[in-house]
Amino acid sequence: MLPKKAKNGMIVRPYIWLGGKEGIEVVSIEFVGGGHAWLGKTPILPRLGESMKDISANDLMWDFFQRHARS
């Protein structure tokens, strides 16, 4: 479950579309106030902006692919 607001003040807005062909799910997550940095990691360059430390991009992707494994 995603938080609605991160500890650093960024707002999390998930958009989920269900019921696609063969049960396809489309997920888009907007991080308001974030930069162009990998979630859960410190940006390697300050100009990339803020990153959210309480959500891991790796974990989000792993969870998604576990739920939608190829048969």
Secondary structure, DSSP 8 states (H G I E B T S, - for coil): ---SB-TTS-EEEEEEE---GGG--EEEEEEET--SS-TTS--SSGGG----SSS-HHHHHHHHHHHT---
